Amino acid sequence: MRIRKITPEEAWRLMGFSNEDYLKASKYVCKTQLYKQAGNSIVVNVMYELLKKIIQDTDMFV
């Protein structure tokens, strides 16, 4: 079984960026930097849900 490496575009999609954002960045940055940028980002939707849950849980104790 062969495992393939994801493309920079797939990495950006997994992190919640739009195709338009990826295309803009890919015009100026090499593939290695695109991987690094995706890896250094956070998924905003996931962070939002985590913070929302934390706030809801702490409101019970106030």
C-alpha positions in Angstrom: 0.0 0.0 0.0 1.4 3.3 -1.0 0.7 6.5 1.0 0.8 9.7 -0.9 1.7 13.1 0.5 -1.0 15.7 0.4 -0.6 18.7 -1.9 -0.1 22.2 -0.6 -3.6 23.0 -1.8 -5.1 20.1 0.1 -3.2 21.3 3.2 -4.7 24.7 2.9 -8.2 23.3 2.4 -7.8 21.2 5.6 -6.9 24.3 7.5 -10.1 26.1 6.3 -8.6 28.4 3.7 -10.5 29.1 0.4 -9.1 28.1 -3.0 -8.9 31.8 -3.8 -6.6 32.4 -0.8 -4.4 29.4 -1.8 -4.2 30.7 -5.4 -3.2 34.2 -4.3 -0.5 32.8 -2.0 0.8 30.3 -4.5 1.7 33.0 -7.0 4.3 34.4 -4.6 5.5 31.6 -2.4 7.2 28.2 -3.1 5.5 24.9 -2.2 7.7 24.4 0.9 6.5 27.8 2.3 2.9 26.9 1.4 3.2 23.8 3.6 4.7 25.8 6.4 2.1 28.5 6.3 -0.7 25.9 6.4 1.0 24.1 9.3 1.4 27.3 11.3 -2.2 28.3 11.0 -5.2 27.3 13.1 -8.6 26.1 11.9 -10.8 29.1 12.9 -14.0 27.1 13.0 -12.5 24.5 15.4 -11.1 27.3 17.6 -14.5 29.1 17.6 -16.3 25.9 18.8 -13.7 25.2 21.5 -13.9 28.7 22.9 -17.7 28.7 22.7 -17.8 25.4 24.7 -15.3 26.8 27.3 -17.4 29.9 27.8 -20.6 27.9 28.1 -19.0 25.6 30.7 -17.5 28.5 32.8 -20.8 30.4 32.8 -22.4 27.5 34.8 -20.0 28.2 37.7 -20.3 32.0 37.8 
